[in-house]
Amino acid sequence: MMRKTLLSLAPAVMTVLLAGCASVKIGSGSLFTTGSAGTVPVSITMTDDPPAGVRVLFFQVNLTAATLAPAPTTTGTTASPVSLLSNNTPIQIDVTQLQALSAFLSTADVTAGTYNSLSLTFANPELVIFNQSDSSLGSTCAVGSVCQLTPAIDNSATVAFSSSPFPVTVAPGSPLGFLIDFHLNTVIQSDLSVNLGVANGITVAQLPPAPTPPQFGSVTGEVESVSASNNQFTMLTAWGRTFTVDTTSSTTFSDFPASACTTAGIGCVASGQVVKVQVASFAKGGVLTASQVAYVQAAGTQTVEGTVIDILPLPVPSGELIVQMILHNNPASTSGVPLGGLATVTLASSATYSIDNNGFTIPSGLSFTGPEGVTVGQNLQVVVEPGTLSSSGSGWTIFGPPQTVTFTTTSVELEPSQMTGTISATDSSTTSFTLGASGPFFAPWPMPNAVSSYDVMTTSQTSFTGFSPDNFGGLADGQFVSVSGWLFPGTTSDTPNVAAQSVVLRPTPSWF
């Protein structure tokens, strides 16, 4: 039997935004405006519920279609379904990164009216697992090994939602949003096939209306051009969509090195850079307004992000470390770095270490300054040193070992990780709590130096969702939660510390 462990990913929420709205500025009093006559901004947000039964390291699927079906008119005629994907361009979705964060995907115009259903079509699922069963899987996935497969989709790849909250009315001046929840623990079957139509496998809910707007999330891409006089730039995403990004006096610019600029602002942004944009609002024609623009990598460099699943006990030079990572993000979509692949990464003794805190103040006593700060379960963003990248394996197969790469890095940045588990104790005097977990979520277990709990530290900047009240006072022993935050080795014990940027209440699964 395969059992899955619990590693938190920062609450990751993937968002498809469908908008026909005019440009709106931060601080204008509303995050939404109506657009051209008869069109209304509509959003779809997707998230992932923690899976059970299978230790999933990586699960990616393509969203190839998303359509709203209009209700019949009073004369009995029915208009054609409305596509919510720009130019019907498929979008690759790493579902394993969608517990608590959000990612903006697309925009489109939606005509005002009543809609009876939403249909989503998926294709090309790709799965990486850790086999901790008592026997080999297939002919090539040995016990205790990492394996990849291209699972079959049982039944239909299209899922339609016609019950609550449908029918819905898209009314002028009243933006509408949907939350699509992808429950991996239900969708992935015991034979490792994928059943998208299984009961409660994918669910949909309507997001609260303004003035409580949906969380639009972020989008990463390569800067194509910059118009500093208009406080704008354009960026190209990994799936080939170009967005125009508006910045305002309220937009923050983070992580830009001194070599890029001395004063934070639109002058920091340059063609060829890869940046991450936190979306505050969206408008017709693919225009986004940014609340934050974060630097990811310089032009001409290669950056990847992955989850540490092992630290190799090899003799290495002083100050050096070799880790294994499952790759989740390749911001520039450069060749040779396979998503879902297994990377053996040498952290050079000359490597610099930093924290991608995006304005969040890390509690005192927690640091990430050298190899001693690296631990299993962390999400790291690393720069591939030129000339060090090599790969083996043929990529995705029916069932077998993942494609592997090796490279050296001299730049290591700590990104938020995500853990899911049950609160076993709270301490109001320090606004901290103990998160009990059976191991890293989406990572193998057991592992060297593994632990069964985390000390989670919250601050005034931590967000709480789903609690009553939505603050530290809403936490209670026994609650099943996902935590997004920066993971550090224990400072005074073997229990790791987490600086939590968000805590999300989850329904307790039946298997827990």
Helices and strands as residue ranges (DSSP letters): E 11-18, E 39-40, E 42-49, E 56-70, E 82-83, G 86-88, E 91-94, G 95-97, E 100-104, E 110-111, E 113-130, E 146-149, E 158-161, E 168-170, E 176-183, H 184-187, E 202-206, E 218-227, G 228-230, E 232-237, E 242-246, E 252-254, G 266-268, E 274-283, E 287-297, E 303-311, E 321-329, E 342-355, G 371-373, E 379-384, E 390-392, E 399-400, E 404-415, E 417-427, E 432-436, E 453-457, E 463-465, G 472-474, E 480-488, E 497-506
